[in-house]
């Protein structure tokens, strides 16, 4: 082993460019891999060990009961900004319920939703499929508990009484139906008859109202007067004249009496016409009243039909309960009622928060992220009532957020680590040149780690975000050991010999160190809690590559740099 | 002697190490999404919810075994378990398919009737899976953050479940956040010892193999064990918890700390091979390697301390614990190792002299015979 190391040391000392060239080729390949490195988030599931009864059970529950770790929750909270404003201060506000319902309807359309449940669903279910429009109704429904209290009920008796009552109602309704039918028929007939009477009266009144022609009688009287004069002037005898005048006078008197009677009759007719018009108006009013009664009768008819349906529904429900009672012979009484309020899973006790629970189908990381983006888009585009805060949480959302944290964390910790290490090595060697050369081990080592991660498709997760910083801290040791020993030997020997002695002496301890570190990292993954197993793998690669870089790149660069220094 | 007293004093802290099983605390608490998650857990009681999963054993061939989880025997068992659990003072509510019956003797004997009853209860399907092969009991409790209280509560729940007669071919598992924390507690203790033990054995074996000497292997290994004991002791004194993130530190510290002892011992031996006596070899080796290992130890500590800037608390805890571990091992190597090197050599010398003495006695005895 020692001889191999010595031969290798001689080769490095003589041909540093070849070693460096090969390492640079590896590095260039690693650059390709680096561009393929992906980051990923992590979920609670990732943090838990596998093949443990309790964990398997929770995963099973998640899959089978829809309470999966893969569920996203839309959290709607009240968050009024101003005092005495119109902002919402109670989650039971109808506007909130409507908003939740709109959100649910939109979310339901996204691909990957297995189920979605929120308070609005339960409210609709309890309110015949409609959203309650008033706060009082919402409160009433939310306070409603499904109570199965067998202690206060003597069900069989209550049911039989209820049945009897229902039968009574049914009979009553059937009688009522007949009455309503008769009434409607009668009212229809009455209405037609009244219309006809009214029309007749109006016709009579019109007829009566027409003026009689009295002028003809007056003209006849004057004609009689003229005849009377002509008779007087004629050659007829006095007695003949007297006789004719007598006739004519009688005619005149008759005509005058007729005129008087006709005038009186006209006056009477006028009075009758007025009365008939009044009667016609009264009949019109009666007719419209009958029309209204007809409408009322129709309404009553509808109501009766609805009631009938309701009664039939209750009746069939009762039949089923009867069946249950027949099967269930437990006539004894329970003492405690069972209460179930479904809202407690969706509305907080202080009515400040409500959640919409979305269970997701099995999907990959990318699809989950797309789903969350869609969800965020829906939330931002849906107009929300004032005073509400809407947020997302749940395992996939946390995972996405943690993923977003990976790169900034890596940059921050790596930068701090690099600066700190650089200061320490520069102080240690009191030389910028040796400080930089010792950093080459971690520089190359980290590039190769990234290359391997990228080419193997192993993503960097949250636990690995500090890995680069740790590799720097561990890997720099190799660089320091090689540079430190080389500097010591260089004081006593020429470049090649100094390197030969250096590598011969540091190779074995460095190899042991690397092996020990690898054992440490592998042992870490042997337990049941393997949360940091990925970090361990990354560190294993890191330490190994830093070791390789320390025995290849650093000696080559040290020799080239020393030779250049001598040349100068 | 000083080292032994120091180790005993610091080592006492090991018994103060407390376990941190709340995984949620290992996530970045300043993130809005985590804050929201915590709020939801507080308001909807997610943190202290214990779930009891009751499943049909599908492999069971018994004839009278329940084939549907709504079997009267199962429902009766649920009622019984529920009534037992309700007696626990910290339980705020228990809900299961058995809640609708209140008393086990009130459960109908006819499964069809039970199905009819559930069909009439809105949302009762939430207690069953789709093929009615399992059912769920949800227990809400107020447990607080005390690991001991959680452990006690979970044991009580398991006891309550055992006290009720169970039908054949039914599997019951208690899960949820509190039982998982109990499992993690056991695992943390087990894993800490197991991973550390495995790493220690393999590294010691490797050292003995490479150094081709048991005592030389022990020589490099001793500062590791001292440093590790100090680290764990200081974790106890500094109130640093043992969590899913720090459970592997024992193995990691052993792996990373080997370097310092190896370099020191190798260099010492190198000087001794040159013919220098113990003192001179140590005087040459310690300063020349010392600066190297202090430098590399410091850079490693810097690398680990950089993790304090990470957003994940678990990574921060890991960084601070590893930095502490490396410091302890570095200190043990630089301060204690030289003394152990001398003691080991003297021990070897004495052993050799003793062996020589025995050999001479043997020879003398042979001559006399």
Contacts between the chains, C-beta under 8 A, distances in Angstrom:
chain1	res1	chain2	res2	distance
A	44	B	23	6.3
A	44	B	24	7.8
A	47	B	23	5.0
A	47	B	26	7.0
A	47	B	244	6.4
A	48	B	23	7.1
A	48	B	180	6.8
A	49	B	183	7.9
A	49	B	184	7.9
A	49	B	187	6.3
A	52	B	183	5.7
A	52	B	187	7.8
A	53	B	173	5.7
A	53	B	175	7.9
A	54	B	173	6.7
A	54	B	174	7.2
A	54	B	175	4.5
A	54	B	179	5.0
A	54	B	180	5.2
A	54	B	183	5.1
A	55	B	175	7.7
A	55	B	180	6.5
A	55	B	183	7.4
A	56	B	173	8.0
A	57	B	51	7.6
A	57	B	53	4.8
A	57	B	173	4.1
A	57	B	175	4.0
A	58	B	51	7.3
A	58	B	175	4.8
A	58	B	176	7.0
A	58	B	180	6.8
A	60	B	53	6.7
A	60	B	55	7.9
A	60	B	134	7.5
A	61	B	51	6.1
A	61	B	53	5.9
A	61	B	136	6.4
A	61	B	175	7.0
A	64	B	129	3.8
A	64	B	130	7.1
A	64	B	134	6.2
A	65	B	126	7.4
A	65	B	129	6.0
A	65	B	136	5.8
A	73	B	40	6.4
A	75	B	36	5.6
A	75	B	39	7.7
A	75	B	40	6.2
A	122	B	123	7.8
A	125	B	122	6.9
A	126	B	122	8.0
A	146	B	121	6.7
A	146	B	122	6.3
A	148	B	100	5.9
A	148	B	121	7.7
A	150	B	102	8.0
A	150	B	106	7.8
A	320	B	116	7.9
A	320	B	120	7.9
A	323	B	116	8.0
A	324	B	113	6.8
A	324	B	116	6.2
A	324	B	117	7.1
A	327	B	108	6.8
A	327	B	110	6.1
A	327	B	112	8.0
A	327	B	113	4.7
A	327	B	116	7.9
A	328	B	108	5.3
A	328	B	113	6.1
A	330	B	105	8.0
A	330	B	106	5.4
A	330	B	108	7.4
A	332	B	106	7.5
A	334	B	102	5.0
A	334	B	103	6.1
A	334	B	106	6.2
A	335	B	102	7.8
A	336	B	102	5.5
A	338	B	99	5.3
A	338	B	100	5.4
A	338	B	101	7.7
A	338	B	102	5.9
A	340	B	95	7.3
A	340	B	99	7.1
A	340	B	100	8.0
A	340	B	121	7.7
A	340	B	123	7.5
A	342	B	122	7.5
A	342	B	123	5.3
A	344	B	44	7.9
A	345	B	44	6.9
A	348	B	43	4.1
A	348	B	44	6.8
A	349	B	43	7.4
A	350	B	43	7.6
A	353	B	39	7.4
A	353	B	40	7.5
A	353	B	43	5.5
A	355	B	40	6.6
A	355	B	44	7.2
A	391	B	32	6.9
A	391	B	33	7.5
A	391	B	36	4.9
A	392	B	33	7.1
A	392	B	36	7.7
A	393	B	33	5.4
A	393	B	36	4.3
A	393	B	37	4.6
A	393	B	40	6.2
A	394	B	37	7.6
A	397	B	33	5.3
A	398	B	27	7.0
A	398	B	31	7.9
A	398	B	33	5.4
A	398	B	34	6.6
A	398	B	37	6.5
A	401	B	31	5.6
A	401	B	32	8.0
A	401	B	33	4.7
A	401	B	34	7.8
A	402	B	27	7.3
A	402	B	28	7.5
A	402	B	31	7.9
A	402	B	312	7.6
A	405	B	28	6.6
A	405	B	31	7.4
A	405	B	311	4.7
A	405	B	312	7.4
A	408	B	311	7.6
A	409	B	309	7.5
A	409	B	310	4.9
A	409	B	311	5.2
A	409	B	312	7.2
A	409	B	315	7.5
A	412	B	309	4.7
A	412	B	310	7.6
A	413	B	306	4.5
A	413	B	307	5.7
A	413	B	309	5.2
A	413	B	310	5.6
A	414	B	306	7.4
A	416	B	306	4.2
A	416	B	309	5.6
A	417	B	302	6.4
A	417	B	303	4.7
A	417	B	306	3.7
A	420	B	299	7.6
A	420	B	302	3.7
A	420	B	303	7.5
A	420	B	305	7.4
A	420	B	306	6.5
A	421	B	299	4.5
A	421	B	302	5.5
A	421	B	303	6.4
A	424	B	295	6.4
A	424	B	298	5.1
A	424	B	299	4.9
A	424	B	302	6.0
A	425	B	295	6.7
A	425	B	299	6.5
A	428	B	291	6.7
A	428	B	295	3.9
A	428	B	298	7.9
A	462	B	312	5.4
A	462	B	315	7.7
A	463	B	245	7.9
A	463	B	312	7.2
A	463	B	314	6.9
A	463	B	315	6.9
A	465	B	310	6.1
A	465	B	311	7.8
A	465	B	312	6.8
A	465	B	315	6.4
A	466	B	306	7.6
A	466	B	307	4.3
A	466	B	310	5.0
A	466	B	312	7.8
A	466	B	315	4.3
A	466	B	318	7.0
A	466	B	319	6.3
A	469	B	303	5.4
A	469	B	304	7.6
A	469	B	306	4.2
A	469	B	307	5.8
A	469	B	319	7.8
A	470	B	303	5.8
A	470	B	304	6.3
A	470	B	307	7.0
A	470	B	319	7.8
A	470	B	322	7.5
A	471	B	303	7.7
A	472	B	299	7.9
A	472	B	303	4.7
A	472	B	306	7.9
A	473	B	299	6.0
A	473	B	300	4.2
A	473	B	301	7.1
A	473	B	302	6.2
A	473	B	303	1.7
A	473	B	304	5.4
A	473	B	306	7.5
A	474	B	256	6.0
A	474	B	300	5.7
A	474	B	303	6.7
A	476	B	296	6.5
A	476	B	299	4.3
A	476	B	300	7.3
A	476	B	303	7.2
A	477	B	259	5.9
A	477	B	296	3.5
A	477	B	297	7.8
A	477	B	299	6.8
A	477	B	300	6.2
A	480	B	292	5.8
A	480	B	295	5.0
A	480	B	296	4.4
A	480	B	299	6.7
A	481	B	263	6.6
A	481	B	292	5.5
A	481	B	296	6.4
A	484	B	291	6.8
A	484	B	292	4.1
A	484	B	295	7.0
A	485	B	292	7.2
A	488	B	288	5.9
A	505	B	266	7.0
A	505	B	267	7.8
A	505	B	270	6.4
A	506	B	263	7.9
A	508	B	210	7.4
A	508	B	266	6.9
A	509	B	259	7.3
A	509	B	262	4.3
A	509	B	263	5.0
A	509	B	266	4.7
A	510	B	259	8.0
A	512	B	206	6.9
A	512	B	207	7.3
A	512	B	210	5.6
A	512	B	258	6.7
A	512	B	262	5.1
A	513	B	258	5.8
A	513	B	259	3.9
A	513	B	262	5.9
A	513	B	263	7.9
A	515	B	206	6.1
A	516	B	203	5.1
A	516	B	206	6.6
A	516	B	207	8.0
A	516	B	254	7.3
A	516	B	255	4.9
A	516	B	256	7.7
A	516	B	258	3.6
A	516	B	259	7.3
A	516	B	262	7.9
A	517	B	255	4.3
A	517	B	256	5.5
A	517	B	258	7.4
A	517	B	259	7.7
A	518	B	255	7.1
A	519	B	199	5.7
A	519	B	202	4.8
A	519	B	203	5.6
A	519	B	206	7.0
A	519	B	251	7.8
A	519	B	254	7.9
A	519	B	255	5.5
A	520	B	199	5.2
A	520	B	203	7.5
A	520	B	251	4.7
A	520	B	252	4.8
A	520	B	253	7.4
A	520	B	254	5.5
A	520	B	255	1.9
A	520	B	256	6.3
A	521	B	251	7.6
A	521	B	252	6.7
A	521	B	255	6.3
A	523	B	195	4.7
A	523	B	196	7.7
A	523	B	198	4.6
A	523	B	199	3.8
A	523	B	202	7.2
A	523	B	248	7.5
A	523	B	251	3.8
A	523	B	254	8.0
A	523	B	255	7.5
A	524	B	195	5.7
A	524	B	199	8.0
A	524	B	248	3.5
A	524	B	251	4.8
A	524	B	252	6.0
A	526	B	194	7.0
A	526	B	195	5.9
A	526	B	198	5.8
A	527	B	187	7.3
A	527	B	190	7.3
A	527	B	191	3.3
A	527	B	194	5.6
A	527	B	195	4.8
A	527	B	247	6.7
A	527	B	248	6.9
A	528	B	187	4.9
A	528	B	190	7.1
A	528	B	191	5.9
A	529	B	184	7.3
A	529	B	187	5.3
A	529	B	188	6.8
A	529	B	191	5.0
A	529	B	244	5.2
A	529	B	247	5.4
A	529	B	248	7.9
A	531	B	244	4.7
A	531	B	245	6.8
A	531	B	314	7.5
A	532	B	244	7.8
A	532	B	245	6.7
A	532	B	248	5.6
A	532	B	318	7.3
A	536	B	248	7.2
